[in-house]
């Protein structure tokens, strides 16, 4: 997200600084995902997620084509297991249409099999605008364009202190000190920590990390999946369910799972077992055994909603919207919070909005 914003801002301002805490760009959520260019099917009509995903879908394809970022518009299937899911399937289709997602249609079992011969399902939504991208290459391309436009990209630059000085924000990082006319807090999992350093009330929007594990089909069975195949979305709102992704390199991923973790850097402890992956995969892909799978990467989502044991009710708000707004106390600060999926797809559209907000501040 930060790279997309730096690319957008540096089109106008030559003194843009992107501070990255890690040794390289994109080592966190930006690359630890499925690499899917989402369509905007799932999100509440009128929400920021819906608006920026649909706009970002178009902009991402446009950027990838212009800057030679590996990608492919594959389309995807969202599969209903039985007739009992008919109402939910129809509702999801209508939701996508309300968001402006084009060319959606419901197909039957025969059409599913024609497209994905190994997949078992009753009906499915065909979503032509979904695709896949090399997320690492996408991040690097945003950063490369930003740098070519004069942006300063600094790694090993974890923010350690923030202070207001008249009409500036003094930013002290591991790489040195900057006085900024405007600060954009796009720290992902750590956006609430940055808000806390500032002393902002926006720190009340606490981030709850949700880890998703992936595994990979063995090479001999990678072609059992031809494209992107999703189940119906999870009822608890934590994610879109464990799905199949045939990548640009011909391997097939299963995942992500979704589980709250305490540590924002906990990518490895108590991973979902291969047996659990296999059990879930058989619902749509009969014949898969644990021996056909191997562990892959994991990622962590920046959820704005607490697990149920920390709240008085169920997860009901687990699909909380993005927060993209100026700070009510610090006039020259913009916060991006809860930027989880579809953040990768939405990035160029969110960057447009951030540019508008920054223009208001610097005008």
Short mmCIF file of the C-alpha atoms (twelve columns), coordinates in Angstrom:
data_MODEL
# 
_entry.id   MODEL 
# 
loop_
_atom_site.group_PDB 
_atom_site.id 
_atom_site.type_symbol 
_atom_site.label_atom_id 
_atom_site.label_alt_id 
_atom_site.label_comp_id 
_atom_site.label_asym_id 
_atom_site.label_seq_id 
_atom_site.Cartn_x 
_atom_site.Cartn_y 
_atom_site.Cartn_z 
_atom_site.pdbx_PDB_model_num 
ATOM 1   C CA . UNK A 1   0.000   0.000   0.000   1 
ATOM 2   C CA . UNK A 2   2.764   2.436   0.911   1 
ATOM 3   C CA . UNK A 3   4.455   1.969   -2.459  1 
ATOM 4   C CA . UNK A 4   1.219   2.632   -4.363  1 
ATOM 5   C CA . UNK A 5   0.680   5.797   -2.309  1 
ATOM 6   C CA . UNK A 6   4.283   6.952   -2.818  1 
ATOM 7   C CA . UNK A 7   3.864   6.440   -6.546  1 
ATOM 8   C CA . UNK A 8   0.687   8.539   -6.579  1 
ATOM 9   C CA . UNK A 9   1.979   11.361  -4.353  1 
ATOM 10  C CA . UNK A 10  5.327   11.642  -6.129  1 
ATOM 11  C CA . UNK A 11  3.533   12.549  -9.357  1 
ATOM 12  C CA . UNK A 12  2.944   15.967  -7.747  1 
ATOM 13  C CA . UNK A 13  5.398   16.350  -4.848  1 
ATOM 14  C CA . UNK A 14  9.123   15.767  -5.125  1 
ATOM 15  C CA . UNK A 15  9.838   15.427  -1.416  1 
ATOM 16  C CA . UNK A 16  7.951   12.205  -0.696  1 
ATOM 17  C CA . UNK A 17  9.590   9.813   1.776   1 
ATOM 18  C CA . UNK A 18  8.492   6.185   2.184   1 
ATOM 19  C CA . UNK A 19  9.757   4.681   5.439   1 
ATOM 20  C CA . UNK A 20  9.860   0.882   5.521   1 
ATOM 21  C CA . UNK A 21  10.669  -0.827  8.823   1 
ATOM 22  C CA . UNK A 22  11.929  -4.042  7.209   1 
ATOM 23  C CA . UNK A 23  15.082  -4.623  5.128   1 
ATOM 24  C CA . UNK A 24  13.083  -4.896  1.875   1 
ATOM 25  C CA . UNK A 25  9.778   -3.672  0.554   1 
ATOM 26  C CA . UNK A 26  6.772   -5.972  0.502   1 
ATOM 27  C CA . UNK A 27  7.934   -8.537  3.041   1 
ATOM 28  C CA . UNK A 28  4.688   -8.301  5.022   1 
ATOM 29  C CA . UNK A 29  1.041   -8.498  3.978   1 
ATOM 30  C CA . UNK A 30  1.745   -7.058  0.523   1 
ATOM 31  C CA . UNK A 31  3.361   -10.293 -0.626  1 
ATOM 32  C CA . UNK A 32  2.123   -12.848 1.924   1 
ATOM 33  C CA . UNK A 33  -1.219  -13.400 0.206   1 
ATOM 34  C CA . UNK A 34  -2.867  -15.251 -2.677  1 
ATOM 35  C CA . UNK A 35  -1.882  -12.673 -5.298  1 
ATOM 36  C CA . UNK A 36  -5.507  -12.363 -6.400  1 
ATOM 37  C CA . UNK A 37  -6.857  -9.316  -8.228  1 
ATOM 38  C CA . UNK A 38  -10.306 -9.228  -6.632  1 
ATOM 39  C CA . UNK A 39  -13.492 -8.175  -8.413  1 
ATOM 40  C CA . UNK A 40  -15.527 -6.573  -5.593  1 
ATOM 41  C CA . UNK A 41  -18.056 -9.386  -5.307  1 
ATOM 42  C CA . UNK A 42  -18.278 -9.764  -1.541  1 
ATOM 43  C CA . UNK A 43  -18.303 -6.333  0.038   1 
ATOM 44  C CA . UNK A 44  -21.272 -4.349  1.302   1 
ATOM 45  C CA . UNK A 45  -22.598 -2.014  -1.406  1 
ATOM 46  C CA . UNK A 46  -21.500 1.543   -0.718  1 
ATOM 47  C CA . UNK A 47  -18.606 0.465   1.515   1 
ATOM 48  C CA . UNK A 48  -15.044 1.632   0.949   1 
ATOM 49  C CA . UNK A 49  -14.021 -1.972  0.324   1 
ATOM 50  C CA . UNK A 50  -16.575 -2.294  -2.478  1 
ATOM 51  C CA . UNK A 51  -15.811 1.077   -4.034  1 
ATOM 52  C CA . UNK A 52  -12.034 0.856   -3.952  1 
ATOM 53  C CA . UNK A 53  -11.905 -2.808  -4.945  1 
ATOM 54  C CA . UNK A 54  -13.965 -2.293  -8.108  1 
ATOM 55  C CA . UNK A 55  -11.984 0.827   -9.052  1 
ATOM 56  C CA . UNK A 56  -8.714  -0.825  -8.017  1 
ATOM 57  C CA . UNK A 57  -9.461  -3.886  -10.154 1 
ATOM 58  C CA . UNK A 58  -9.457  -1.702  -13.256 1 
ATOM 59  C CA . UNK A 59  -6.432  0.348   -12.184 1 
ATOM 60  C CA . UNK A 60  -4.389  -2.723  -11.226 1 
ATOM 61  C CA . UNK A 61  -4.848  -4.355  -14.631 1 
ATOM 62  C CA . UNK A 62  -4.014  -1.034  -16.290 1 
ATOM 63  C CA . UNK A 63  -0.852  -0.557  -14.210 1 
ATOM 64  C CA . UNK A 64  0.315   -4.145  -14.690 1 
ATOM 65  C CA . UNK A 65  -0.086  -3.896  -18.462 1 
ATOM 66  C CA . UNK A 66  1.720   -0.549  -18.624 1 
ATOM 67  C CA . UNK A 67  4.629   -1.602  -16.396 1 
ATOM 68  C CA . UNK A 68  5.070   -5.230  -17.442 1 
ATOM 69  C CA . UNK A 69  4.026   -6.732  -14.117 1 
ATOM 70  C CA . UNK A 70  3.283   -10.469 -14.497 1 
ATOM 71  C CA . UNK A 71  -0.475  -11.002 -14.239 1 
ATOM 72  C CA . UNK A 72  -3.371  -12.843 -15.838 1 
ATOM 73  C CA . UNK A 73  -7.113  -12.260 -15.923 1 
ATOM 74  C CA . UNK A 74  -8.214  -15.812 -15.164 1 
ATOM 75  C CA . UNK A 75  -11.720 -15.342 -13.797 1 
ATOM 76  C CA . UNK A 76  -12.827 -17.459 -10.858 1 
ATOM 77  C CA . UNK A 77  -15.597 -19.723 -9.640  1 
ATOM 78  C CA . UNK A 78  -17.370 -19.343 -6.298  1 
ATOM 79  C CA . UNK A 79  -18.828 -22.788 -5.714  1 
ATOM 80  C CA . UNK A 80  -21.979 -23.751 -3.811  1 
ATOM 81  C CA . UNK A 81  -21.824 -27.290 -2.472  1 
ATOM 82  C CA . UNK A 82  -25.567 -28.045 -2.605  1 
ATOM 83  C CA . UNK A 83  -29.022 -26.705 -3.440  1 
ATOM 84  C CA . UNK A 84  -29.255 -25.503 0.161   1 
ATOM 85  C CA . UNK A 85  -26.866 -22.704 -0.812  1 
ATOM 86  C CA . UNK A 86  -29.063 -21.470 -3.689  1 
ATOM 87  C CA . UNK A 87  -30.371 -18.411 -1.887  1 
ATOM 88  C CA . UNK A 88  -26.954 -17.375 -0.635  1 
ATOM 89  C CA . UNK A 89  -25.449 -17.843 -4.111  1 
ATOM 90  C CA . UNK A 90  -28.115 -15.618 -5.675  1 
ATOM 91  C CA . UNK A 91  -27.716 -12.987 -2.961  1 
ATOM 92  C CA . UNK A 92  -23.948 -12.911 -3.453  1 
ATOM 93  C CA . UNK A 93  -24.387 -12.496 -7.202  1 
ATOM 94  C CA . UNK A 94  -26.779 -9.588  -6.703  1 
ATOM 95  C CA . UNK A 95  -24.406 -8.044  -4.178  1 
ATOM 96  C CA . UNK A 96  -21.606 -8.096  -6.744  1 
ATOM 97  C CA . UNK A 97  -23.831 -6.541  -9.384  1 
ATOM 98  C CA . UNK A 98  -24.834 -3.788  -6.951  1 
ATOM 99  C CA . UNK A 99  -21.112 -3.049  -6.517  1 
ATOM 100 C CA . UNK A 100 -20.636 -2.731  -10.275 1 
ATOM 101 C CA . UNK A 101 -18.941 -6.092  -10.899 1 
ATOM 102 C CA . UNK A 102 -19.525 -6.915  -14.560 1 
ATOM 103 C CA . UNK A 103 -20.594 -10.099 -16.368 1 
ATOM 104 C CA . UNK A 104 -21.443 -12.247 -13.347 1 
ATOM 105 C CA . UNK A 105 -23.462 -15.360 -14.047 1 
ATOM 106 C CA . UNK A 106 -24.547 -18.484 -12.213 1 
ATOM 107 C CA . UNK A 107 -23.504 -21.741 -13.880 1 
ATOM 108 C CA . UNK A 108 -24.593 -25.335 -13.224 1 
ATOM 109 C CA . UNK A 109 -22.635 -28.458 -12.332 1 
ATOM 110 C CA . UNK A 110 -21.956 -29.363 -15.965 1 
ATOM 111 C CA . UNK A 111 -20.490 -25.911 -16.645 1 
ATOM 112 C CA . UNK A 112 -18.369 -26.149 -13.488 1 
ATOM 113 C CA . UNK A 113 -16.966 -29.469 -14.680 1 
ATOM 114 C CA . UNK A 114 -16.312 -28.075 -18.164 1 
ATOM 115 C CA . UNK A 115 -14.153 -25.383 -16.625 1 
ATOM 116 C CA . UNK A 116 -12.734 -27.291 -13.627 1 
ATOM 117 C CA . UNK A 117 -13.102 -31.057 -14.299 1 
ATOM 118 C CA . UNK A 118 -12.032 -32.095 -10.778 1 
ATOM 119 C CA . UNK A 119 -14.252 -29.698 -8.826  1 
ATOM 120 C CA . UNK A 120 -17.449 -30.991 -7.233  1 
ATOM 121 C CA . UNK A 121 -20.250 -28.474 -6.777  1 
ATOM 122 C CA . UNK A 122 -23.953 -27.878 -7.377  1 
ATOM 123 C CA . UNK A 123 -23.748 -24.379 -8.872  1 
ATOM 124 C CA . UNK A 124 -21.169 -21.602 -9.021  1 
ATOM 125 C CA . UNK A 125 -20.820 -17.889 -9.686  1 
ATOM 126 C CA . UNK A 126 -18.545 -17.220 -12.622 1 
ATOM 127 C CA . UNK A 127 -16.554 -14.016 -12.007 1 
ATOM 128 C CA . UNK A 128 -14.650 -13.017 -15.171 1 
ATOM 129 C CA . UNK A 129 -12.924 -9.890  -13.790 1 
ATOM 130 C CA . UNK A 130 -10.900 -11.739 -11.133 1 
ATOM 131 C CA . UNK A 131 -7.264  -12.495 -11.882 1 
ATOM 132 C CA . UNK A 132 -3.846  -13.156 -10.405 1 
ATOM 133 C CA . UNK A 133 -0.713  -11.059 -10.151 1 
ATOM 134 C CA . UNK A 134 2.829   -11.426 -8.898  1 
ATOM 135 C CA . UNK A 135 2.351   -9.327  -5.774  1 
ATOM 136 C CA . UNK A 136 6.106   -9.003  -5.217  1 
ATOM 137 C CA . UNK A 137 6.603   -7.636  -8.737  1 
ATOM 138 C CA . UNK A 138 3.615   -5.327  -8.311  1 
ATOM 139 C CA . UNK A 139 5.057   -3.813  -5.126  1 
ATOM 140 C CA . UNK A 140 8.463   -3.393  -6.740  1 
ATOM 141 C CA . UNK A 141 6.906   -1.734  -9.789  1 
ATOM 142 C CA . UNK A 142 5.011   0.790   -7.650  1 
ATOM 143 C CA . UNK A 143 8.246   1.535   -5.792  1 
ATOM 144 C CA . UNK A 144 10.287  1.800   -8.994  1 
ATOM 145 C CA . UNK A 145 7.878   4.313   -10.529 1 
ATOM 146 C CA . UNK A 146 7.789   6.291   -7.271  1 
ATOM 147 C CA . UNK A 147 11.607  6.425   -7.147  1 
ATOM 148 C CA . UNK A 148 11.791  7.449   -10.818 1 
ATOM 149 C CA . UNK A 149 9.438   10.319  -9.949  1 
ATOM 150 C CA . UNK A 150 11.755  11.457  -7.159  1 
ATOM 151 C CA . UNK A 151 10.368  9.658   -4.086  1 
ATOM 152 C CA . UNK A 152 12.869  8.685   -1.403  1 
ATOM 153 C CA . UNK A 153 12.440  5.049   -0.347  1 
ATOM 154 C CA . UNK A 154 14.181  4.227   2.911   1 
ATOM 155 C CA . UNK A 155 14.375  0.705   4.363   1 
ATOM 156 C CA . UNK A 156 15.489  -0.322  7.884   1 
ATOM 157 C CA . UNK A 157 13.454  2.737   8.961   1 
ATOM 158 C CA . UNK A 158 11.096  1.656   11.721  1 
ATOM 159 C CA . UNK A 159 9.324   4.713   13.141  1 
ATOM 160 C CA . UNK A 160 10.350  5.231   16.776  1 
ATOM 161 C CA . UNK A 161 8.941   8.641   17.716  1 
ATOM 162 C CA . UNK A 162 6.435   11.168  16.342  1 
ATOM 163 C CA . UNK A 163 6.155   14.779  17.539  1 
ATOM 164 C CA . UNK A 164 4.127   17.738  16.374  1 
ATOM 165 C CA . UNK A 165 6.232   20.881  15.783  1 
ATOM 166 C CA . UNK A 166 4.050   23.852  14.771  1 
ATOM 167 C CA . UNK A 167 2.711   22.838  11.343  1 
ATOM 168 C CA . UNK A 168 5.035   19.849  10.892  1 
ATOM 169 C CA . UNK A 169 5.361   16.294  12.176  1 
ATOM 170 C CA . UNK A 170 8.859   15.318  13.294  1 
ATOM 171 C CA . UNK A 171 9.397   11.655  12.419  1 
ATOM 172 C CA . UNK A 172 12.246  9.872   14.142  1 
ATOM 173 C CA . UNK A 173 13.041  6.474   12.664  1 
ATOM 174 C CA . UNK A 174 15.834  3.942   12.888  1 
ATOM 175 C CA . UNK A 175 17.244  5.558   9.734   1 
ATOM 176 C CA . UNK A 176 17.174  9.159   10.953  1 
ATOM 177 C CA . UNK A 177 14.878  12.147  11.380  1 
ATOM 178 C CA . UNK A 178 12.498  13.925  8.994   1 
ATOM 179 C CA . UNK A 179 10.229  16.934  9.417   1 
ATOM 180 C CA . UNK A 180 7.106   16.270  7.355   1 
ATOM 181 C CA . UNK A 181 4.443   18.702  6.192   1 
ATOM 182 C CA . UNK A 182 2.078   15.748  5.990   1 
ATOM 183 C CA . UNK A 183 2.204   12.233  7.439   1 
ATOM 184 C CA . UNK A 184 0.380   9.270   5.915   1 
ATOM 185 C CA . UNK A 185 0.052   6.398   8.382   1 
ATOM 186 C CA . UNK A 186 -0.031  3.350   6.135   1 
ATOM 187 C CA . UNK A 187 1.659   0.939   8.515   1 
ATOM 188 C CA . UNK A 188 -0.626  -2.051  7.962   1 
ATOM 189 C CA . UNK A 189 -0.620  -4.317  10.991  1 
ATOM 190 C CA . UNK A 190 1.141   -1.590  12.966  1 
ATOM 191 C CA . UNK A 191 -1.073  1.380   12.051  1 
ATOM 192 C CA . UNK A 192 -2.542  1.493   15.565  1 
ATOM 193 C CA . UNK A 193 0.976   1.529   17.040  1 
ATOM 194 C CA . UNK A 194 1.898   4.492   14.832  1 
ATOM 195 C CA . UNK A 195 -1.289  6.310   15.893  1 
ATOM 196 C CA . UNK A 196 -0.317  5.634   19.508  1 
ATOM 197 C CA . UNK A 197 3.146   7.157   18.965  1 
ATOM 198 C CA . UNK A 198 1.414   10.267  17.714  1 
ATOM 199 C CA . UNK A 199 -0.886  10.400  20.740  1 
ATOM 200 C CA . UNK A 200 -3.910  10.269  18.442  1 
ATOM 201 C CA . UNK A 201 -7.374  9.048   19.385  1 
ATOM 202 C CA . UNK A 202 -7.216  6.969   16.194  1 
ATOM 203 C CA . UNK A 203 -5.206  4.484   18.278  1 
ATOM 204 C CA . UNK A 204 -8.573  3.411   19.692  1 
ATOM 205 C CA . UNK A 205 -9.006  1.494   16.420  1 
ATOM 206 C CA . UNK A 206 -7.026  -1.502  17.606  1 
ATOM 207 C CA . UNK A 207 -5.654  -3.997  15.106  1 
ATOM 208 C CA . UNK A 208 -6.253  -7.685  15.844  1 
ATOM 209 C CA . UNK A 209 -3.934  -9.893  13.767  1 
ATOM 210 C CA . UNK A 210 -5.517  -12.830 11.946  1 
ATOM 211 C CA . UNK A 211 -3.100  -15.340 10.459  1 
ATOM 212 C CA . UNK A 212 -3.800  -17.328 7.329   1 
ATOM 213 C CA . UNK A 213 -1.779  -20.433 6.487   1 
ATOM 214 C CA . UNK A 214 -1.305  -21.860 2.994   1 
ATOM 215 C CA . UNK A 215 -0.258  -25.200 1.614   1 
ATOM 216 C CA . UNK A 216 0.604   -26.351 -1.897  1 
ATOM 217 C CA . UNK A 217 -0.548  -29.221 -4.074  1 
ATOM 218 C CA . UNK A 218 2.245   -31.548 -5.105  1 
ATOM 219 C CA . UNK A 219 3.511   -30.966 -8.646  1 
ATOM 220 C CA . UNK A 220 1.945   -34.195 -9.940  1 
ATOM 221 C CA . UNK A 221 -1.529  -32.930 -9.031  1 
ATOM 222 C CA . UNK A 222 -1.082  -29.178 -9.481  1 
ATOM 223 C CA . UNK A 223 -3.089  -29.309 -12.708 1 
ATOM 224 C CA . UNK A 224 -6.137  -30.661 -10.862 1 
ATOM 225 C CA . UNK A 225 -6.994  -26.955 -10.601 1 
ATOM 226 C CA . UNK A 226 -6.964  -24.784 -13.717 1 
ATOM 227 C CA . UNK A 227 -7.668  -21.339 -12.247 1 
ATOM 228 C CA . UNK A 228 -9.236  -19.834 -9.130  1 
ATOM 229 C CA . UNK A 229 -11.864 -21.797 -7.185  1 
ATOM 230 C CA . UNK A 230 -13.510 -20.454 -4.001  1 
ATOM 231 C CA . UNK A 231 -16.090 -21.890 -1.619  1 
ATOM 232 C CA . UNK A 232 -18.941 -19.762 -0.347  1 
ATOM 233 C CA . UNK A 233 -17.608 -17.083 2.072   1 
ATOM 234 C CA . UNK A 234 -17.085 -17.975 5.720   1 
ATOM 235 C CA . UNK A 235 -20.126 -17.345 7.911   1 
ATOM 236 C CA . UNK A 236 -18.003 -15.662 10.620  1 
ATOM 237 C CA . UNK A 237 -16.782 -12.964 8.254   1 
ATOM 238 C CA . UNK A 238 -13.097 -13.724 8.884   1 
ATOM 239 C CA . UNK A 239 -12.330 -14.464 5.260   1 
ATOM 240 C CA . UNK A 240 -13.420 -15.919 1.957   1 
ATOM 241 C CA . UNK A 241 -12.703 -19.494 2.954   1 
ATOM 242 C CA . UNK A 242 -9.873  -21.840 1.966   1 
ATOM 243 C CA . UNK A 243 -9.673  -21.590 -1.809  1 
ATOM 244 C CA . UNK A 244 -7.564  -22.921 -4.663  1 
ATOM 245 C CA . UNK A 245 -5.223  -20.630 -6.596  1 
ATOM 246 C CA . UNK A 246 -3.350  -21.747 -9.700  1 
ATOM 247 C CA . UNK A 247 -0.457  -19.318 -9.728  1 
ATOM 248 C CA . UNK A 248 1.359   -17.666 -12.615 1 
ATOM 249 C CA . UNK A 249 4.134   -20.240 -12.163 1 
ATOM 250 C CA . UNK A 250 1.882   -23.303 -12.471 1 
ATOM 251 C CA . UNK A 251 1.768   -24.408 -8.848  1 
ATOM 252 C CA . UNK A 252 -1.519  -24.585 -6.909  1 
ATOM 253 C CA . UNK A 253 -2.029  -23.076 -3.465  1 
ATOM 254 C CA . UNK A 254 -4.705  -23.905 -0.896  1 
ATOM 255 C CA . UNK A 255 -5.573  -21.277 1.661   1 
ATOM 256 C CA . UNK A 256 -5.652  -19.102 3.540   1 
ATOM 257 C CA . UNK A 257 -7.080  -20.328 6.809   1 
ATOM 258 C CA . UNK A 258 -8.089  -17.673 9.361   1 
ATOM 259 C CA . UNK A 259 -7.171  -17.657 13.047  1 
ATOM 260 C CA . UNK A 260 -6.567  -14.850 15.521  1 
ATOM 261 C CA . UNK A 261 -3.021  -14.702 16.908  1 
ATOM 262 C CA . UNK A 262 -1.547  -12.613 19.709  1 
ATOM 263 C CA . UNK A 263 1.685   -11.562 18.004  1 
ATOM 264 C CA . UNK A 264 1.683   -9.457  14.835  1 
ATOM 265 C CA . UNK A 265 4.871   -11.248 13.770  1 
ATOM 266 C CA . UNK A 266 3.669   -14.791 14.497  1 
ATOM 267 C CA . UNK A 267 3.852   -16.398 11.063  1 
ATOM 268 C CA . UNK A 268 4.805   -19.926 12.092  1 
ATOM 269 C CA . UNK A 269 3.629   -21.162 15.504  1 
ATOM 270 C CA . UNK A 270 0.852   -23.763 15.631  1 
ATOM 271 C CA . UNK A 271 0.205   -23.825 11.901  1 
ATOM 272 C CA . UNK A 272 -2.851  -25.627 10.529  1 
ATOM 273 C CA . UNK A 273 -1.950  -29.253 9.868   1 
ATOM 274 C CA . UNK A 274 -1.791  -30.754 6.408   1 
ATOM 275 C CA . UNK A 275 -4.475  -33.242 7.456   1 
ATOM 276 C CA . UNK A 276 -6.861  -30.371 8.228   1 
ATOM 277 C CA . UNK A 277 -6.142  -28.803 4.852   1 
ATOM 278 C CA . UNK A 278 -6.828  -32.108 3.100   1 
ATOM 279 C CA . UNK A 279 -10.092 -32.628 4.956   1 
ATOM 280 C CA . UNK A 280 -11.374 -29.206 3.943   1 
ATOM 281 C CA . UNK A 281 -10.142 -29.501 0.360   1 
ATOM 282 C CA . UNK A 282 -12.050 -32.738 -0.253  1 
ATOM 283 C CA . UNK A 283 -15.357 -30.869 0.016   1 
ATOM 284 C CA . UNK A 284 -14.679 -29.413 -3.423  1 
ATOM 285 C CA . UNK A 285 -11.808 -31.555 -4.668  1 
ATOM 286 C CA . UNK A 286 -12.538 -35.221 -3.918  1 
ATOM 287 C CA . UNK A 287 -9.554  -37.550 -3.947  1 
ATOM 288 C CA . UNK A 288 -7.042  -35.189 -2.353  1 
ATOM 289 C CA . UNK A 289 -4.983  -36.785 0.416   1 
ATOM 290 C CA . UNK A 290 -2.640  -35.287 2.983   1 
ATOM 291 C CA . UNK A 291 0.283   -36.839 1.110   1 
ATOM 292 C CA . UNK A 292 -0.586  -34.617 -1.874  1 
ATOM 293 C CA . UNK A 293 0.043   -31.428 0.107   1 
ATOM 294 C CA . UNK A 294 3.047   -29.572 1.485   1 
ATOM 295 C CA . UNK A 295 3.239   -26.501 3.782   1 
ATOM 296 C CA . UNK A 296 3.607   -23.126 2.056   1 
ATOM 297 C CA . UNK A 297 3.764   -19.552 3.363   1 
ATOM 298 C CA . UNK A 298 1.505   -17.749 5.809   1 
ATOM 299 C CA . UNK A 299 0.258   -14.184 6.057   1 
ATOM 300 C CA . UNK A 300 -1.353  -11.954 8.677   1 
ATOM 301 C CA . UNK A 301 -4.370  -9.722  8.108   1 
ATOM 302 C CA . UNK A 302 -4.915  -6.404  9.901   1 
ATOM 303 C CA . UNK A 303 -8.401  -6.953  11.338  1 
ATOM 304 C CA . UNK A 304 -10.229 -4.122  13.087  1 
ATOM 305 C CA . UNK A 305 -12.499 -6.531  14.945  1 
ATOM 306 C CA . UNK A 306 -11.730 -8.454  18.090  1 
ATOM 307 C CA . UNK A 307 -12.137 -12.206 18.547  1 
ATOM 308 C CA . UNK A 308 -15.404 -13.146 20.215  1 
ATOM 309 C CA . UNK A 309 -13.840 -13.836 23.627  1 
ATOM 310 C CA . UNK A 310 -12.831 -10.160 23.832  1 
ATOM 311 C CA . UNK A 311 -16.267 -8.815  22.943  1 
ATOM 312 C CA . UNK A 312 -19.748 -9.058  24.402  1 
ATOM 313 C CA . UNK A 313 -21.172 -10.630 21.250  1 
ATOM 314 C CA . UNK A 314 -20.218 -12.741 18.223  1 
ATOM 315 C CA . UNK A 315 -17.902 -11.687 15.424  1 
ATOM 316 C CA . UNK A 316 -20.804 -9.793  13.820  1 
ATOM 317 C CA . UNK A 317 -18.589 -6.921  12.689  1 
ATOM 318 C CA . UNK A 318 -15.745 -9.070  11.363  1 
ATOM 319 C CA . UNK A 319 -16.253 -7.517  7.936   1 
ATOM 320 C CA . UNK A 320 -15.442 -4.004  9.216   1 
ATOM 321 C CA . UNK A 321 -14.740 -1.490  6.471   1 
ATOM 322 C CA . UNK A 322 -11.475 0.241   5.638   1 
ATOM 323 C CA . UNK A 323 -10.706 3.435   7.550   1 
ATOM 324 C CA . UNK A 324 -9.170  6.137   5.341   1 
ATOM 325 C CA . UNK A 325 -9.404  9.592   6.890   1 
ATOM 326 C CA . UNK A 326 -7.646  12.663  8.215   1 
ATOM 327 C CA . UNK A 327 -6.921  12.830  11.926  1 
ATOM 328 C CA . UNK A 328 -9.406  15.056  13.781  1 
ATOM 329 C CA . UNK A 329 -6.684  16.369  16.120  1 
ATOM 330 C CA . UNK A 330 -3.602  16.429  13.888  1 
ATOM 331 C CA . UNK A 331 -4.739  18.257  10.746  1 
ATOM 332 C CA . UNK A 332 -1.770  17.116  8.635   1 
ATOM 333 C CA . UNK A 333 -2.038  13.375  9.312   1 
ATOM 334 C CA . UNK A 334 -3.932  10.800  7.226   1 
ATOM 335 C CA . UNK A 335 -4.637  7.339   8.649   1 
ATOM 336 C CA . UNK A 336 -5.217  4.088   6.767   1 
ATOM 337 C CA . UNK A 337 -6.444  1.394   9.163   1 
ATOM 338 C CA . UNK A 338 -7.803  -2.107  8.736   1 
ATOM 339 C CA . UNK A 339 -6.452  -2.367  5.189   1 
ATOM 340 C CA . UNK A 340 -6.816  -6.112  4.795   1 
ATOM 341 C CA . UNK A 341 -8.161  -7.960  1.750   1 
ATOM 342 C CA . UNK A 342 -8.932  -6.590  -0.833  1 
ATOM 343 C CA . UNK A 343 -6.096  -4.190  0.003   1 
ATOM 344 C CA . UNK A 344 -3.708  -5.352  -2.727  1 
ATOM 345 C CA . UNK A 345 -6.346  -4.842  -5.423  1 
ATOM 346 C CA . UNK A 346 -7.628  -1.619  -3.880  1 
ATOM 347 C CA . UNK A 347 -4.173  -0.050  -3.466  1 
ATOM 348 C CA . UNK A 348 -4.132  2.216   -6.547  1 
ATOM 349 C CA . UNK A 349 -7.689  3.402   -5.868  1 
ATOM 350 C CA . UNK A 350 -6.919  4.077   -2.204  1 
ATOM 351 C CA . UNK A 351 -3.803  5.944   -3.338  1 
ATOM 352 C CA . UNK A 352 -6.032  8.237   -5.417  1 
ATOM 353 C CA . UNK A 353 -8.093  9.035   -2.310  1 
ATOM 354 C CA . UNK A 354 -4.987  9.618   -0.186  1 
ATOM 355 C CA . UNK A 355 -3.696  12.013  -2.818  1 
ATOM 356 C CA . UNK A 356 -6.968  13.989  -2.555  1 
ATOM 357 C CA . UNK A 357 -6.610  14.183  1.232   1 
ATOM 358 C CA . UNK A 358 -2.959  15.218  1.034   1 
ATOM 359 C CA . UNK A 359 -3.864  17.887  -1.523  1 
ATOM 360 C CA . UNK A 360 -6.394  19.304  0.963   1 
ATOM 361 C CA . UNK A 361 -3.683  19.483  3.622   1 
ATOM 362 C CA . UNK A 362 -0.958  21.014  1.449   1 
ATOM 363 C CA . UNK A 363 -3.154  23.373  -0.564  1 
# 
